[in-house]
Amino acid sequence: MTDEQWEAQNGSLSPDEAHARGLCWCCTGNRVLYTAFGGVQRKVDCHECGGTGKAAT
């Protein structure tokens, strides 16, 4: 999987769409963020929702 494909897993919802669905605006409900650089692919816990995937109230 390329770095671009890996990062595409973050989702494509806008912050408003994610919030309307009850999902975290940052990870779009994935609970993690996908990041890559130079072929090193990592998943990190979402700092906004603390890994719940839910929108903050």
C-alpha positions in Angstrom: 0.0 0.0 0.0 1.4 3.4 -0.9 1.7 6.2 1.7 -1.2 8.0 0.0 -3.4 5.0 0.1 -2.5 4.5 3.8 -3.4 8.1 4.7 -6.6 7.9 2.7 -8.0 5.6 5.4 -8.5 8.7 7.5 -11.7 9.4 5.7 -13.1 12.2 3.7 -16.0 13.6 5.8 -16.0 17.3 6.5 -16.0 18.3 10.2 -19.7 19.3 9.9 -20.6 15.9 8.3 -18.7 14.0 10.9 -20.4 15.9 13.8 -23.8 15.4 12.3 -23.2 11.7 12.3 -22.0 11.8 15.9 -18.4 11.1 14.9 -15.2 12.7 15.9 -14.3 15.4 13.4 -10.6 14.6 13.4 -10.6 10.8 12.9 -14.1 10.6 11.4 -15.0 7.7 13.7 -11.9 5.5 13.0 -10.5 6.1 16.5 -7.0 6.3 15.0 -5.2 8.5 12.5 -3.2 7.1 9.7 0.1 8.8 8.9 3.0 7.9 6.6 6.3 9.3 5.5 8.9 7.7 3.4 7.2 4.3 3.4 6.9 4.2 7.2 3.2 3.8 7.9 1.8 4.3 11.4 -1.5 4.4 13.3 -1.8 6.8 16.2 -4.6 7.2 18.7 -6.8 10.2 17.9 -6.0 13.0 20.2 -9.3 14.8 19.8 -11.6 12.0 20.9 -9.2 10.0 23.0 -9.7 6.9 20.7 -13.5 6.7 21.1 -14.4 7.8 17.6 -17.3 9.8 19.0 -18.0 13.5 18.7 -17.3 15.7 21.7 -20.4 17.1 23.3 
